[in-house]
Amino acid sequence: MKITVLTLFPEVFEAVFQHSMMWYAQSIGAVNTTVVNIRDHTTNKHKKVDDYAFGGGPGMLLQVEPIHRAILSVEGNATARKILLSPQGTPYTQEQAKELAKLDHLILVCGHYEGFDDRVRHFVDEEISIGDYVMTGGEIGAMAIADSVIRLLPGVLASEESFTDESFYDGLLEYPQYTRPKDYLGLTVPDVLLSGNHAEIRKWRLEQSLKRTAERRPDLLAKRNKKD
């Protein structure tokens, strides 16, 4: 898979992509990440990429031309899935992560400042939001998408169970987990996890996932039951 990020702050991604799972995924050839500086594609001699909004209003907007030119500079852009990080986008979910992980090439476009010229939307395939709040730019959202997708690629994690047991993968929150010591200040590990009975452990974990989801995210449980 290829992931290309278009941003005004490439140095942020250069650091993230060189650590931990991101680095490992690239080292085994599971993903190829590239960062494109939008400023490199402006025709303005001062590398200016924003301007005031027509009709007035606070802040500055990213111009459409440098973003469009940056997209066109990416090899294979015509067939890549082009995603704009935007608070107006579809709320991001684990189901979307699984679908994106099946693609060959993602282009993630990060907005910044007050927003962007609305004509940018003509040059992307979809908009994604990582939550109902507003941040300064789309960089953190792009990192979240890249991380959630890369970890699903074959060979990146030690085993498929590393992600299939996690929260949201099957529509439930993850069950409680424990490690040594068995007793810490009177807080003990449930006996079933020490029993060695794998059938009972699986049953307990499912029960705990259902219980935790019902308590903390009943909306997820309702959605899962509707799907079933």
C-alpha angles and dihedrals in degrees: 000000000000124000118189120187122201111202146142089232109052093161089070092061095040087064096044096047092054097061141074118328094356091059093044093051090055093044091059093044096248092126140012114208125197130180122207122197108223090206090066088067102053120107090213111109090219091054090244112166103171138061143173118286120255108248093029132264138143126301134007130289128220110246121242098228101064091045092049092046090049090053091049090051091063113096110239094016092141093066099030121102104250113207126187116206104225139150086230092059131103111286108259118244139175089254089060091048090055091050094047091049088064093060128093100222136018125189112197115198116201119205122203144181115026092337138278141288105279091232088075086079090069090066101049133069100222146350124235130193123196093205148336097281136083126244132184093258146351096258097099090046091052090050090051092052093045092049095046092048100042094053089059094056116109114271097011098104124043093251140353088253088067089077106017091066094049129104116285096009093106097019096270135096115253120267120249116277132199141189136181134350100056090207124033117176089330093311103124136192113250110263094233091066090057095046099084089224101131095187091055091044091054090048092049092048093051091048091050092047091052092046095047092046092049091051100042108022110019088162089067092051092049091050092049093049091049090052092050 
